[in-house]
Amino acid sequence: MSNKSFAGDSSVTIARYGGAKKVTVIGAGVAGLVAAYELEQLGHHVEVLEGSRRIGGRIYTHRFRSGPAAPLVELGAMRIPTKHRHAMHYIAKLGLTDKVRDFKTLFSEGDNYYTTNSGLVRVREMARAIVEDFRRDLPGQRYSDETVFFGAWLMAIGNAIAPANFRDNLRDEFSLELLDLVERIDLTPFLRGRASGDIDLHAFFAAYPEVGSSRQGRLARFIEDVLDETSPALVRMEGGMDQLVRRLAERIQGPITCGQEVIGLDVRDDHVLVDVREGDDIVTRRCDYVLCAIPLSVLRRLWLSGLSEAKLSAIRKVEYWSATKVALHCREPFWEQDGITGGASFCNGRIRQTYYPPVGNDPVGGAALLASYTIGGDADVLGRMPATVRHAEVIQELSKMHPELLRPGMVVDAVSLAWGQNWWSEGAGTIRWGKDAITCEEERAEAARPENRLFFAGEHCSSTPAWIEGAIESAVNAVREIQLYKPRTLLLSA
Ligand SMILES: Cc1cc2nc3c(=O)[nH]c(=O)nc-3n(C[C@H](O)[C@H](O)[C@H](O)COP(=O)(O)OP(=O)(O)OC[C@H]3O[C@@H](n4cnc5c(N)ncnc54)[C@H](O)[C@@H]3O)c2cc1C
């Protein structure tokens, strides 16, 4: 990526303790790049080692053709809740505000489809069907209509977003405490139509946040994430999310080198030894300071030495969920003929969520369709298939909703990424659904805790895991730790 030498402009700011530090950042995902950028702003010198052949990590925009009008699809992160202040701050700081557009999501567009127990319905008509489904499965009939509407919508959102094992537990969580709690609240201000059973869950949880923290907070992260994913306040980046990481890389002075896979770390008192695979060779580098910004799911397969037992145990234990995305390049945006202009549909079965990315102005270029987005066990089922089989299965299943897919020549190309099976991530993210607030914070703090001169960043070190926001938050925290780190020699002389 760069032939620049390992030296920044040390005149920028006087570093806090011991002058400018030399920091080796491992991983050119958004966490590693934000950290490298901010470290240089403070006058430190950075180099970034990236194992794969591209920067960006789990921010990955795929373009089906070349040129500015190429249909594109996000194989990694695709939207940002506007309440994510770190992410929005960097978009502005990098001069990308003019690229921000509204992101149409699940349940936001009346013409999209939702699959109920009895078949396909349009989103604008789904309320009645999901209420019927929910009422049928409810033990006893002791709840008011409004409480049933509430439960039906939360189940519908959870059903569309959560993976199979979590969906199965969800009903127990409801029937036990949540519905009893909601039954005591007046839900009429949140109804969007009593007869239809439509209710505004976002407004409800904004007014009663404590309800999301019931069940000892075990549902809190789940509720926050699914509400964020279906929020009306989501944005995307026109031209691709990867502009975020490219802009960051352009502004970093030190070298960012791809194809540098780190395979071992040895933490010593006043330096860290880093083993790097360079072609057929393994080179050991002696680094003053190291910021490890790779996922723990990858770190645990590395050769590690000099780390505490507590840290090693945290690295081993943190749970990662998979995600698989399958995208199609279609000859034309056939869904527009069916009244669909964006947003997402929910198909039951294997493929779960289908998104309709914005269509460009060039009719010759065709259109991109995010045919399937799955997480957890659902993602592993698709992820473990050979790519050609995976693509064929998805097209076949989605053709029940969109038969146009089977027209000759309609699917021009297919691409997919199974993050759970990807060498550089071994998972899509650390999702702490089903864990109480104390456990979440303990996991975060242990993941982020430095060991001598080895520091940590990445979404797993944050209070907003599995989001860009969390990756940036962790980078900012790590930069602060490095800035404040007092070398042992200074401590002894103090
Ligand atoms: C399918 C999917 C959808 C998502 N959707 C959203 C969304 O809509 N909105 C949102 O905000 N977030 C979303 N996220 C989450 C978001 O993408 C991540 O939280 C964020 O990008 C993680 O950044 P990171 O820097 O912590 O890690 P990464 O992006 O994983 O960066 C780590 C880097 O380290 C490199 N690396 C790994 N191993 C080594 C090694 N041994 N040596 C050297 N380098 C190595 C990797 O190649 C990678 O470049 C999504 C993630 C996925 C997978």
The ligand as an SDF file (V2000), in Angstrom:
LIG
                    3D

 53 58  0  0  0  0  0  0  0  0999 V2000
  -21.6870   -8.7720    7.6560 C   0  0  0  0  0  0  0  0  0  0  0  0
  -21.4260   -7.6270    8.5730 C   0  0  0  0  0  0  0  0  0  0  0  0
  -22.3300   -6.5860    8.6450 C   0  0  0  0  0  0  0  0  0  0  0  0
  -22.0890   -5.4970    9.4710 C   0  0  0  0  0  0  0  0  0  0  0  0
  -22.9700   -4.4540    9.4620 N   0  0  0  0  0  0  0  0  0  0  0  0
  -22.6580   -3.3290   10.1430 C   0  0  0  0  0  0  0  0  0  0  0  0
  -23.4030   -2.1490    9.9470 C   0  0  0  0  0  0  0  0  0  0  0  0
  -24.3440   -2.1140    9.1530 O   0  0  0  0  0  0  0  0  0  0  0  0
  -23.0510   -1.0350   10.6490 N   0  0  0  0  0  0  0  0  0  0  0  0
  -21.9770   -1.0190   11.4960 C   0  0  0  0  0  0  0  0  0  0  0  0
  -21.7000    0.0260   12.1030 O   0  0  0  0  0  0  0  0  0  0  0  0
  -21.2290   -2.1320   11.6760 N   0  0  0  0  0  0  0  0  0  0  0  0
  -21.5310   -3.2700   11.0040 C   0  0  0  0  0  0  0  0  0  0  0  0
  -20.7380   -4.3710   11.1060 N   0  0  0  0  0  0  0  0  0  0  0  0
  -19.6540   -4.3660   12.0940 C   0  0  0  0  0  0  0  0  0  0  0  0
  -18.4350   -3.5630   11.6470 C   0  0  0  0  0  0  0  0  0  0  0  0
  -18.1490   -3.8520   10.3040 O   0  0  0  0  0  0  0  0  0  0  0  0
  -17.2580   -3.9660   12.5380 C   0  0  0  0  0  0  0  0  0  0  0  0
  -17.6160   -3.8080   13.9120 O   0  0  0  0  0  0  0  0  0  0  0  0
  -16.0200   -3.1220   12.2960 C   0  0  0  0  0  0  0  0  0  0  0  0
  -15.7750   -2.9170   10.9220 O   0  0  0  0  0  0  0  0  0  0  0  0
  -14.8370   -3.8610   12.9460 C   0  0  0  0  0  0  0  0  0  0  0  0
  -13.6620   -3.1200   12.7680 O   0  0  0  0  0  0  0  0  0  0  0  0
  -12.3200   -3.6180   13.4720 P   0  0  0  0  0  0  0  0  0  0  0  0
  -11.2820   -2.6750   13.0580 O   0  0  0  0  0  0  0  0  0  0  0  0
  -12.5630   -3.8300   14.9260 O   0  0  0  0  0  0  0  0  0  0  0  0
  -12.0280   -5.0690   12.8900 O   0  0  0  0  0  0  0  0  0  0  0  0
  -11.7500   -5.5310   11.3810 P   0  0  0  0  0  0  0  0  0  0  0  0
  -12.5060   -4.6970   10.4460 O   0  0  0  0  0  0  0  0  0  0  0  0
  -12.0020   -6.9970   11.3650 O   0  0  0  0  0  0  0  0  0  0  0  0
  -10.1960   -5.2360   11.1700 O   0  0  0  0  0  0  0  0  0  0  0  0
   -9.2060   -6.1410   11.5500 C   0  0  0  0  0  0  0  0  0  0  0  0
   -8.1220   -6.1510   10.4700 C   0  0  0  0  0  0  0  0  0  0  0  0
   -7.0830   -7.0340   10.9010 O   0  0  0  0  0  0  0  0  0  0  0  0
   -6.6400   -7.7970    9.7950 C   0  0  0  0  0  0  0  0  0  0  0  0
   -6.0190   -9.0190   10.3140 N   0  0  0  0  0  0  0  0  0  0  0  0
   -6.6280  -10.1130   10.8120 C   0  0  0  0  0  0  0  0  0  0  0  0
   -5.7210  -11.0090   11.1870 N   0  0  0  0  0  0  0  0  0  0  0  0
   -4.5030  -10.4730   10.9630 C   0  0  0  0  0  0  0  0  0  0  0  0
   -3.1730  -10.9270   11.1780 C   0  0  0  0  0  0  0  0  0  0  0  0
   -2.9110  -12.1190   11.7160 N   0  0  0  0  0  0  0  0  0  0  0  0
   -2.1420  -10.1090   10.8370 N   0  0  0  0  0  0  0  0  0  0  0  0
   -2.3730   -8.8730   10.3000 C   0  0  0  0  0  0  0  0  0  0  0  0
   -3.6340   -8.4060   10.0630 N   0  0  0  0  0  0  0  0  0  0  0  0
   -4.6720   -9.1960   10.3890 C   0  0  0  0  0  0  0  0  0  0  0  0
   -7.9210   -8.0540    9.0190 C   0  0  0  0  0  0  0  0  0  0  0  0
   -7.6440   -8.4260    7.6850 O   0  0  0  0  0  0  0  0  0  0  0  0
   -8.6230   -6.7110    9.1350 C   0  0  0  0  0  0  0  0  0  0  0  0
   -8.2550   -5.8440    8.0920 O   0  0  0  0  0  0  0  0  0  0  0  0
  -20.9340   -5.4660   10.2870 C   0  0  0  0  0  0  0  0  0  0  0  0
  -20.0190   -6.5220   10.2230 C   0  0  0  0  0  0  0  0  0  0  0  0
  -20.2530   -7.5820    9.3680 C   0  0  0  0  0  0  0  0  0  0  0  0
  -19.2470   -8.6820    9.2700 C   0  0  0  0  0  0  0  0  0  0  0  0
  1  2  1  0
  2  3  1  0
  2 52  2  0
  3  4  2  0
  4  5  1  0
  4 50  1  0
  5  6  2  0
  6  7  1  0
  6 13  1  0
  7  8  2  0
  7  9  1  0
  9 10  1  0
 10 11  2  0
 10 12  1  0
 12 13  2  0
 13 14  1  0
 14 15  1  0
 14 50  1  0
 15 16  1  0
 16 17  1  0
 16 18  1  0
 18 19  1  0
 18 20  1  0
 20 21  1  0
 20 22  1  0
 22 23  1  0
 23 24  1  0
 24 25  2  0
 24 26  1  0
 24 27  1  0
 27 28  1  0
 28 29  2  0
 28 30  1  0
 28 31  1  0
 31 32  1  0
 32 33  1  0
 33 34  1  0
 33 48  1  0
 34 35  1  0
 35 36  1  0
 35 46  1  0
 36 37  1  0
 36 45  1  0
 37 38  2  0
 38 39  1  0
 39 40  1  0
 39 45  2  0
 40 41  1  0
 40 42  2  0
 42 43  1  0
 43 44  2  0
 44 45  1  0
 46 47  1  0
 46 48  1  0
 48 49  1  0
 50 51  2  0
 51 52  1  0
 52 53  1  0
M  END
$$$$
